[in-house]
């Protein structure tokens, strides 16, 4: 996916944006970039690969020479950015987060109407941020251009633009699928996905953009350029998995939601007599841990950490393109506490079960370490559809998802008509899904959080939450 951070102030903001972007490193692993504007010396820009080296290490030398009172930066799992663009709208820097499912169609449509070209990536594809800039430039002002780009894109688009006068324009996706929050201090304003990032830098909460809202940030003002719309589909995964524990979206703290989510799972399992007696409830590190704490507290079964994830030197396990290498790194990071595993009955809560590949490795690791039983719980429902709105994973097909593979194994194409039943553990098909995955993965039992339970844990209007990857509803 990705994240961004920008700041405009009466003082130099390079260090603020350096640390602010770094605090979004959990949202992306491929590339990062910064553009800084000094009104006398102009723009300074750098983009680095962060696949094998953390953001801070890559940019430490750059920040020594960067200086300016306006800056934007990003962490990206997609194309190199931010970009610097010169057009009839002026010279501006732009960074985007989202997904463009119809990129090729938009490029071809652009060629039909313009004698123009795009810089091609090695794959021949066009940089998504460059494509967005081209769409914006078809209109007479930036606001109209942003709205036009959002209307043309099948997917989602959230962005920052830094204008040549140093102001920052922030635009939240048309359906508000990702958060955009504004902070303020005595000298200026900043904008970020994660509110904790600017809290650590001395900014306080100032404003949260609504769906489709566009605002201009100056040192002494936040100006609404286009108002928010009422309809919203905020991504539920930001609370369940992607968001950092300290952050708040729509007034709901991520960590608190996860405690509540785990407690609701335990409550509902107890009501149907499905809670096994175990020695420890544990979370699959890191994001599964708070869900497990909630489950443990509600079930009154002790919380433990039978294995610890060693992260000081190992990169994130899904970074390498090779699946075998990802699995090897995931295994190397799992350091057991034998005294909490050997001959113990364990219940693990993970934030989600997507492909299941690494989870199978984890279960084998636990049994090899002497576990008597391993029960698995997922903090969200079975994922039935690949996300079409945000680039959450490298999955190219629904068949990459373990739940869909099992449905196909059980019923073939006919199963697609019954996905809602397979996602519901109360149905015969739902029980078949659980039984098959248990047998395949080696769990002693398996249960998923219900869609209703997850929505209850988030605690905002259900109509304002995107649940597409679970129920396929637009």
N, C-alpha and C positions, 0 to 999 in steps of 0.2 A: 504494500500500500504506500504509505508515506506520511509525512507531516511537515508543517512549516512554522516559521517564526519570523516576525518582522517587527521593527521598531522605528519610530520617528520622534526626535527629541530636540531640545535646545542644546544638548551635550552630545559627545561622541557615544555611539551606541554599538560599536563593534564588539565589545566584550559581551554585552547583553545578548546580541544575536548569536554570537559564538556559543555561549552556554545555553541559550534558549533552543537553538537547533539541536545541540547535543542531547538535550532532555527529550527529544523526540526520536532518539535512535532506536527505540523499541518498535517503531512503526515501519522501519525499512532497513535494508541491508546492502543495497547495491551501490548507490551513488549519493553524493551530497554536494551542495553548492552554496555559495554566498555571493551576493552583489551588494556593494556599499557605495553610497553616493556622497561625495564631498562637493560642495557648491563651487569651489575653486579648482579642484583637481579632477573633477569628473567621476566616472565610474571605475570601480575596482571589482574584478570578478575572479572567482576560482571555482572549478568543479573537480572533484576527486572521486575515484572508486573507493568504496569503503567495504568491499567484500571481504577483505582479510585484515583490515586495519581500522580501528575505531575512528570516529569522526574527529575527536579531539586531537589525536595523534597526527592525522592528515592535515589539519588546518592550523596547527600551532605555529608554523613558520609564516603562514599567510597573515595571521592577525597582527603580526608585528608591523607589517607595512600597510595594512588596511586602516583607513580613518574616514570618518564621516558621521553625520547626524541622522542619516537614514540608511536602513539596510534591510534586506530580506534574505532568508536562507531556507533550505529545505533538505530533508532526508527523503530519498526516493527509492522505490523498488522498480522504477520504470526507467525512462529515458534521462539523459543528462539535462540538468536544469539547476538554477534559473537561467533563462535566456535573456539576452539584451536585444531589443527590437527597435528598429527605426522605421517609421511609417508616416503617413500624413497626419496621424494622431500624435506625433512627436516621438521622442526616444523614451522607451520605458523598459523596465525589467519585469519579468513575469515568471511565476511558478504556479504549477497546477497539480492538483491531486484528484484522482477519480478514475473513471474507465470510459473509453470511447469504443463501443462495440461496432460502430459503423464508420470507423476511420477511413477505410479504403474507399467507401462510397463518397465520403465527404471530400477526399482528395480528388477523386475523379470529377466530382461536381465542380470543384474549384477550378480544375484545369479547363473545363468546358467554358467557363465564364471569364477566365483570365489567361493572358499570356504570361505565365509565371512558372516558378520552379520551387521545389523544396529541397533542402539538404537531406540526403537519404542516409539512414543508418546502414550498418553492414548487412542487415537482413533485407534491405530495400524498402523497409517501412519508413514512415515519416515520424519524426519526433512529435509526440502528442502535444507537447507544449507549443511547439512551432505551429502545428495545425490550429490550435486554439487561438494563437495570436493572429493567424491569417483570417480566421473567422471574425475575430473582433475588429480587425482592420477594414472589414467590408462596410462598416457603419461610420457615421460622422462624429461619434464621440465614444469614449470608453464604456460608459454605462450602457448605451444602446448596443455596443459591440458585445459586451459580456452577456447581456440578455439574449442577443441573437445566437451566440455560441451555445449557450445553455439550451436554447430551443431546438438547435440543430442536432445536438449530441444525443445518441441513444446510449444511456449509461448515467454518468454523473460528472459534475464539474464544480470544484471548489478552488478558488484561486486567490493569489495576491498579485497586485501590480504596484510597482514603485514608479511614480511619474518623474519627469525630469525636473520638477520643482521640489522634489523630495517627499511629497505626500505619498501615503500608501492607501490603495483601494483594496478592500477585502470583500469578496463575494462568496456567500455560502451557496452550496448546491441548491438547485430549484426545489428539491424535495427535502433539503436539510439532512441528507444522509450522514454527513459528518459534522462535528461541532466546529464553530469558529467563535473564539472568545477574545475580548479586548480587555487589556489591563491598563492601568494608569499610575504614574507617579508624579512628583512635583514638576518634572521637566518635560514629560511627554507621554506617549502611548505606545503600546505594543499589541500584537495580535498573535494568537497561537491556537493549536488544537488542544493542548494540555494546559489547564489553568495552573497546575502546580509549577510549571516551568517559569512562569513570570512571578509567581509568589516568591520563589527562591531568589529572584533578582530584585525584590523590593517593590514590585508593582502590586496594586490591589485590584480586585474585580471591578470593572467599570461597565461592561456591556456584553451581552451575548446575542449574536446575530440570529435572526429567525430564518426560516426557509426562504431562499431566493433574495434575501436582503443584501444590499450593497451599501457599504459605508466608506467614507473617506476619513483617514486618520491624519491629523496634523499635530504638531506638538501641543497645541492648546485647545484642540477641539476634536469631537467625533461627529461627523455630519452624515446623516442618512441620505444617500443618493437615490435609493429605490427601496420602498418599504417591504417588510416581510409579508409573505402570504400565510394564510391560516393552515393549509394542508401541509403535513410533515410526515416523513417516513425515516426517522432517525435509526441508524443501524444498531440493532440490539447487541451485536458482537462487540461494540465498543465497551459495553458494560461487562459482558460475559468474559471476554478474552483480551481484546486489543488495547483497551484503555489502561493507563497507568493507575495504580491503586489510589493515589492522592488526588486524582482529578474528579471534577464534577461536570456532568452534562445535564442540561435541562433541570438543574437543581438537585440531581441525584448523584451521590458520591459512588465511585466505582467499587471501592473496598466494602462499603456498607451494603451495596447491592449484592455483592458476592457472598457475604455472610448470610444475608437474608435468603438468597437463592439456595444455599446449602441447607439452611434450616427448613425451608419449604419442602425440599426433596425428602429430607428425613421425616418430616411430619406426614407427608402423603404416603411414603412407604410404610410407615408404622400403621397408618389407617387401613392399609390393605394387607397387613401382616407380612410385608416383604423385607423387613430389616433383618439381615443376618446378625448373629452374635459374633462379634470379632474382638480381637485383642486391641487393635488400633484402627482408628480412622485416619487416613493420610491423604495428602494432596499430591498430585503429580506436579512437581515444581515447574514454573513458579506460580503461574496464574491459577492452578487448581487448588493451591493451599487455602486461600480464604473461603472458597466454596466448601472445602473439607472441614474447616473450623466451624462453619455454620452447621454442617451436618453433624459433627461431633457434639457440639453444644446441645443441639435439639435432641439427638438420640441418646445423650448421656453416656456415650461410649468414648473412651479416652482418645485424645488426639496424639499422634506420634509422627516422627519423620524417619521411616525405615531406610530411606536413602536420601542423599543430599546431592544436589546438582553442582558440580564443580565448574565454575564459570570464569575464574580469573584469567585463564589463558585460552580456553576453548572458545571458538566462535560459535555463533548460533547454528544449531544443527541442520536447519533447512537451507543454509546458504549454498553449499556446494551443489553443482548441477547433477552430479552423480548420486543416485539414490543409495548405492552401497556405501559411499563415503559419508553421506548424511547419517546413515544408520550407525556406522562405525563411530562417528563423532558423538552421536547421541548416547551410545553405549559407554564411551570413554568418560562422559560427564557424570554418569550415574555411579556414585560412590556409596556402597552399602554401609549400613550400621548393623552388622550381623546379629547383635544382641536383640535388635528389634524386628528381625526377620525370621531367624531360625525357629521352626516349629510354631510360628505365630499365624493366626488367622487375621488377614489384613483386608481392609476395604479402602480402595483408592478412589478419589474423586478427581477427574480431569475436567478441564474447562470445556472440552469438546472431543469428539471422536470423528476425525475427518477421513483420512485414508486408512488409518489403523496400522500402518507399517511400523512406525516407531513404538507404538503401544504394544505390539506383539513382542518386540525386542525387550521392552520393559518387563512384561509378564514372564518371559523366559528367564530374564536376569533375576527376577524375584524367586522363582522356583529353583533356579540353580543356586541361589543363596540360602535355600532351605525353608522357604515359606510353606506353611501347611495348606493354606487356602488364600486365593486372591480373588476378591470381589471387586468389580469395576462399576463406577457410576459416572455418567456424563452430565455436566452442569447445564447442558442444553439438549433439545430434542435431536433425533437422528437428522443429519443433514442430507436432504434429498435433492437439492438443486445447487449447482455451482453459482456463485454470486455473479450477477450481471451488472452490478452497479459500482463495485469497488474491487480493486485488484488485491484480494486477500491472499491468494495462493497461486501456485503455478499450474493448478489443475486446469486442463483444457477440455475435459469431458466430465459429464455427470458420472460416468463409469469409473472415474478415479475415486469416487466416494464409496466408502465401504458399505454404507446402507443401500446404495443403489446397486452395487455389485451383488449383494445378497438377494435383493428383490429380483434382479435379473436371473440369478441362479435358481431361485425358487419358482418363478412364474414366467420368466421371459418377458416379452413385450406386454403381455396381459397385465403384468404387475404394475405398469405405469399408471393404469387406471385406478389402482388401489393404494397409491402411496400414502394417502391420509390414514388408511387403516394400518399400514405397516408402521407408521409413526406413532400409533396409539397402542400402548402396551395392554390396554383393556380388551383388545380385539384378538381373534384367533390369528390373524395375519401378524399383528404386532408381537404376539408371543413366539411365532415362528421366526421372526426376525431376530429376537433376542436369543432364542435357543441356538440358531445357526451361527450367530456371531460368537456366542460363548464357546461352542464346540470348535470353531475355527481358531479363536484367539487363545483358548485355554483358560478362560475365566471360570470361576466357580459360580458366579452369578453376574448378571448385567442388568442395569436399569438406566434409563434416560430421564432427565427432567422433562416434565410435560411442557408444552407450549404455554398453557395457562399458568403453570407455576412460575416459569421464567418471566412472563409478562407481569405477574403479580409482584415478583421480586424487584423488577425495574420500577414499578409504581407510578408510571405516568399513563396518560390516556392510551389505551391499546391501539387506537387508530393512528397514533403518532409514531408508532414503532414499525420498522421494516422487519418482516419475518419471512422474506422471500425464500431464503435458502432452506427453510424448514417446510413451508406450506405452498410455495410457488405463487403466492398472491402478490400481484404487482402493487 
